[in-house]
């Protein structure tokens, strides 16, 4: 039996919501507890997490609960530890570029949440130094691994839509202000100085979703808003929300075949949900349409498209939702974060680039920057190529 290779992973920012739930609890610990992963050539790889955080009591307790031997509050020490193979970062956006730069310069492979930096220049510089160091860098592109979007992408690849015309996306939910009911998101999300902003947070996601499913993003027209001007923080103290909590974007896309596509995506933390899932995307094409959420995807082909007639004087008698068919998975689709982790670990062992790396992340930072600029200047902005 071949020996199992162990990759030691320093996991920074693991006490946060995403770092803990998706990356530790639903990805790294299951990989560890299942005995690792088996690569295509038969080699076995497993993981040994090292918890990193500023709150010693929280880190120690998480290590105890999950039977993790190693933990520390000294990020620099673990970055410079020669036995550490990978540095993962899920800390605050404002701290990320510095952390990743240190890790790359120490020769560590990196896997990170996004945005990777607060500015495009910083994001490109990260990609430059990573390429120079020859490390494997991965950036979380979790939505492309979601069952719903996997099905949607498959429909695109199969030519189901014919010529794609448009994409519409709706994302968001009501985040409580914190005065009467506690907020579901940390208060820094709503302070611009701390890296908060719906645009900064979500446009980096929408860039890779649009690229990964349809094609290149060519321009952006965006409107931002701070709908809730005052919120209450973790100490129940009122503060002024300085970051946008909603962004309404129109994006011009180009498919690999050169066809133009119009995309519009609404993102808001001040909206109540009246849809099947917290995020949904609809693609319309000449031959068919489909709607995908986190898990479910339904489609309607041209031959099965009904012919509704507009008549405001009569109540609707047909159920439009019942006219769509569910798209089957036809595969085992595990947790999206875990699936990308497994792919990334295989890339590290094989010494190759991860398909979703720092240059892709830089394009996401660029779209967020230009989205904010578009909103400030009230105009459409073309998107230049990002090059090293």
Secondary structure, 3 states (H helix, E strand, C coil): CCCEEEEEEEEECCCCHHHHHHHHHHHHHHHHHCCCEECCCCCEEEEEEEEECCCHHHHHHHHHHCCCCEEECCHHHHHCCCCCCEEEECCCHHHHHHHHHHHHHCCCEEEECCCCCCCHHHHHHHHHHHHHHCCCEEECCHHHHCHHHHHHHHHHHCCCCCCEEEEEEEEECECCCCCCCCCCCCHHHHCHHHCCCHHHHHHHHHHHHHHHHCEEEEEEEEEEECCCCEEECCCCCEEECCCCCEEEEEEEEEECCCCEEEEEEEEECECCCCCCCCEEEEEEECCEEEEECCCCEEEEEHHHCCCCCCCCCCCCCCCHHHHCEECCCCCCCCCHHHHHHHHHHHHHHHCCCCCCCHHHHHHHHHHHHHHHHHHHHCCCEECCCCCC
